[in-house]
Amino acid sequence: MIEPFEHYLLEDCPYGDETTELLQIEGEGTLKIMSRDTGIAACADDLAEFYEKKGLEVTFFLENGERFKENAVLFEAEGDLKLLFKLWRISQTFLSMTCAIATKTKDIADAAKAVNPDIKIATSRKTHPGFRKYELKAVRAGDGDHHRNSLSDSVLITQNHFNVVGSFGKLSSMRKIEIEPRTKEEVFQYAPIADVLLLDHYTPEELTEVAPELRKLNPKLEIAVGGIEFKDIPKYAAAVDIVVTTAPYYAKPFDLTTKIDRL
């Protein structure tokens, strides 16, 4: 399996850096990535590991979950100038995305936990191809969790599964069994055998009314909701155990800048 950063580098610099070669840049230098935004750091340690594998010295980076303010330095390294120029853009873009995801997750988590301190903010598996590893890690840095990492790590019986298999009885699995019923009748039918019920398309008022009834049927049941706007999260938080969201993956990338100097 190709190392993700090697793939990013191969994509951005498949044959060579025409500019540094034209200017005949040689020698040692420093690279410093800074943010024009305030936020939460994520995945700088992964970037540092890659730099060190390439023979560069990482002199500083922010830890996962660490808050930073405007004009803060997120990452510093030194070494071969030609290599620093090659890594500059992919490094800056990478951190602009991971920090934005962590920050968006933290904003959602804070809004929900202000109402329900025990609620879980869990992101879906609708990640961008080739970037899941870091998107999931950035979510954790922002006080979030994962609804599903992949099809291989959990059971989620969706409305499409119901359309194909129809009804079913008690199931046995080593994984938690999550069910997304199609109708209110199915909600009450499957509440006793589910570990989690995913109840999209319910209003906060409807969930507030139905949640206590479902928990009487199954005291261990967790109730999840997805597909809701950020502004509505506090309204749902009091009635549910889990908010499933894809929003952090589509957070606006941070405004970062990079400075390279000669040593």
TIDRENDO-939656 format. One record per residue (C-alpha): residue in one letter; residue number from 1; x, y, z. Coordinates in steps of 0.05 Angstrom, whole numbers, m for minus. Example, Ala and Ser with C-alpha at 12.3 -4.5 7.8 and 13.67 -1.06 7.14 Angstrom:
BEGIN
A, 1, 246, m90, 156
S, 2, 273, m21, 143
END
This chain:
BEGIN
M, 1, 0, 0, 0
I, 2, 30, 67, m21
E, 3, 43, 116, 36
P, 4, m10, 171, 29
F, 5, 40, 229, 31
E, 6, 82, 195, m22
H, 7, 19, 193, m65
Y, 8, 6, 267, m52
L, 9, 78, 283, m70
L, 10, 77, 241, m133
E, 11, 13, 275, m154
D, 12, 40, 345, m143
C, 13, 112, 333, m167
P, 14, 112, 273, m213
Y, 15, 179, 287, m248
G, 16, 213, 347, m215
D, 17, 204, 418, m192
E, 18, 215, 460, m254
T, 19, 221, 525, m214
T, 20, 274, 505, m164
E, 21, 314, 471, m219
L, 22, 311, 533, m263
L, 23, 334, 576, m205
Q, 24, 387, 524, m186
I, 25, 366, 526, m113
E, 26, 413, 486, m69
G, 27, 432, 482, 5
E, 28, 396, 479, 71
G, 29, 335, 518, 93
T, 30, 276, 524, 140
L, 31, 201, 516, 128
K, 32, 148, 547, 174
I, 33, 72, 538, 166
M, 34, 28, 589, 200
S, 35, m47, 600, 206
R, 36, m87, 663, 194
D, 37, m146, 630, 229
T, 38, m160, 607, 300
G, 39, m173, 533, 309
I, 40, m155, 463, 332
A, 41, m92, 427, 309
A, 42, m96, 358, 277
C, 43, m49, 309, 243
A, 44, 14, 352, 245
D, 45, 47, 291, 277
D, 46, 33, 250, 214
L, 47, 64, 305, 172
A, 48, 125, 306, 218
E, 49, 133, 231, 211
F, 50, 135, 237, 136
Y, 51, 185, 294, 137
E, 52, 231, 253, 181
K, 53, 226, 194, 134
K, 54, 249, 240, 79
G, 55, 311, 260, 118
L, 56, 286, 328, 143
E, 57, 289, 352, 215
V, 58, 223, 372, 246
T, 59, 236, 426, 299
F, 60, 164, 440, 321
F, 61, 92, 420, 310
L, 62, 26, 428, 348
E, 63, m4, 367, 382
N, 64, m71, 338, 363
G, 65, m128, 376, 396
E, 66, m84, 435, 414
R, 67, m117, 503, 405
F, 68, m82, 557, 365
K, 69, m95, 631, 351
E, 70, m85, 674, 290
N, 71, m13, 678, 265
A, 72, 6, 617, 305
V, 73, 60, 570, 279
L, 74, 33, 501, 266
F, 75, 94, 466, 238
E, 76, 169, 478, 228
A, 77, 223, 437, 194
E, 78, 292, 445, 165
G, 79, 336, 410, 115
D, 80, 347, 406, 40
L, 81, 317, 467, 7
K, 82, 297, 431, m57
L, 83, 258, 380, m17
L, 84, 225, 433, 26
F, 85, 200, 468, m36
K, 86, 171, 403, m62
L, 87, 134, 390, 3
W, 88, 111, 461, 15
R, 89, 44, 461, m20
I, 90, 20, 391, m2
S, 91, 39, 403, 71
Q, 92, 2, 469, 75
T, 93, m60, 442, 40
F, 94, m60, 380, 84
L, 95, m59, 419, 149
S, 96, m110, 470, 123
M, 97, m159, 412, 115
T, 98, m145, 371, 177
C, 99, m146, 431, 224
A, 100, m211, 455, 193
I, 101, m243, 387, 204
A, 102, m220, 384, 277
T, 103, m246, 455, 290
K, 104, m314, 443, 257
T, 105, m321, 379, 298
K, 106, m305, 416, 362
D, 107, m356, 470, 346
I, 108, m410, 417, 337
A, 109, m389, 378, 399
D, 110, m389, 441, 442
A, 111, m459, 461, 418
A, 112, m488, 392, 432
K, 113, m453, 380, 498
A, 114, m477, 446, 526
V, 115, m545, 413, 526
N, 116, m526, 340, 537
P, 117, m456, 328, 565
D, 118, m460, 254, 549
I, 119, m478, 260, 476
K, 120, m432, 232, 422
I, 121, m416, 270, 359
A, 122, m401, 216, 308
T, 123, m380, 227, 236
S, 124, m402, 183, 178
R, 125, m359, 144, 130
K, 126, m373, 195, 74
T, 127, m300, 215, 73
H, 128, m261, 238, 12
P, 129, m227, 180, m25
G, 130, m155, 172, m3
F, 131, m162, 218, 58
R, 132, m204, 177, 107
K, 133, m146, 160, 154
Y, 134, m132, 233, 168
E, 135, m204, 258, 167
L, 136, m223, 207, 220
K, 137, m162, 226, 262
A, 138, m179, 300, 256
V, 139, m250, 285, 281
R, 140, m220, 253, 343
A, 141, m176, 314, 353
G, 142, m239, 356, 354
D, 143, m274, 316, 408
G, 144, m314, 274, 360
D, 145, m322, 200, 347
H, 146, m335, 155, 288
H, 147, m403, 129, 270
R, 148, m373, 79, 221
N, 149, m301, 73, 197
S, 150, m320, 25, 141
L, 151, m368, m29, 120
S, 152, m323, m79, 155
D, 153, m326, m52, 226
S, 154, m400, m45, 241
V, 155, m471, m68, 225
L, 156, m521, m16, 199
I, 157, m586, m42, 171
T, 158, m612, 15, 127
Q, 159, m678, 27, 91
N, 160, m647, m3, 28
H, 161, m631, m67, 65
F, 162, m704, m70, 88
N, 163, m727, m60, 16
V, 164, m687, m122, m4
V, 165, m695, m170, 54
G, 166, m762, m147, 83
S, 167, m771, m161, 157
F, 168, m727, m203, 202
G, 169, m724, m230, 273
K, 170, m671, m227, 327
L, 171, m600, m222, 300
S, 172, m534, m243, 332
S, 173, m468, m207, 318
M, 174, m403, m190, 353
R, 175, m415, m119, 330
K, 176, m467, m70, 355
I, 177, m529, m75, 311
E, 178, m555, m8, 287
I, 179, m622, m4, 251
E, 180, m653, 51, 209
P, 181, m727, 36, 207
R, 182, m772, 59, 150
T, 183, m835, 71, 190
K, 184, m858, 86, 261
E, 185, m884, 14, 265
E, 186, m815, m12, 249
V, 187, m785, 35, 301
F, 188, m824, 0, 356
Q, 189, m816, m69, 324
Y, 190, m740, m66, 323
A, 191, m725, m24, 384
P, 192, m722, m87, 429
I, 193, m669, m121, 387
A, 194, m626, m62, 366
D, 195, m566, m33, 401
V, 196, m576, 33, 363
L, 197, m635, 62, 326
L, 198, m619, 114, 273
L, 199, m680, 159, 270
D, 200, m670, 208, 214
H, 201, m729, 252, 191
Y, 202, m756, 260, 261
T, 203, m768, 330, 291
P, 204, m738, 346, 359
E, 205, m809, 346, 387
E, 206, m824, 277, 359
L, 207, m759, 249, 386
T, 208, m772, 279, 455
E, 209, m839, 244, 456
V, 210, m818, 176, 428
A, 211, m749, 167, 461
P, 212, m775, 150, 531
E, 213, m822, 98, 502
L, 214, m766, 65, 463
R, 215, m720, 63, 524
K, 216, m774, 28, 564
L, 217, m775, m26, 510
N, 218, m698, m31, 512
P, 219, m662, 4, 569
K, 220, m595, m6, 534
L, 221, m618, 25, 469
E, 222, m580, 85, 441
I, 223, m617, 133, 396
A, 224, m581, 168, 339
V, 225, m602, 222, 291
G, 226, m569, 248, 228
G, 227, m580, 297, 171
I, 228, m593, 358, 215
E, 229, m568, 429, 208
F, 230, m515, 456, 256
K, 231, m565, 507, 284
D, 232, m613, 451, 302
I, 233, m564, 407, 340
P, 234, m580, 436, 409
K, 235, m654, 422, 397
Y, 236, m640, 348, 384
A, 237, m585, 339, 436
A, 238, m631, 332, 495
A, 239, m669, 273, 464
V, 240, m615, 231, 432
D, 241, m550, 196, 449
I, 242, m513, 204, 383
V, 243, m512, 258, 329
V, 244, m486, 230, 263
T, 245, m457, 283, 217
T, 246, m416, 291, 154
A, 247, m407, 366, 161
P, 248, m336, 367, 189
Y, 249, m308, 335, 125
Y, 250, m334, 394, 85
A, 251, m309, 449, 131
K, 252, m278, 507, 94
P, 253, m202, 496, 93
F, 254, m162, 542, 137
D, 255, m123, 601, 111
L, 256, m51, 580, 121
T, 257, 14, 609, 95
T, 258, 84, 581, 90
K, 259, 151, 616, 95
I, 260, 216, 584, 69
D, 261, 284, 615, 85
R, 262, 356, 595, 74
L, 263, 395, 571, 135
END
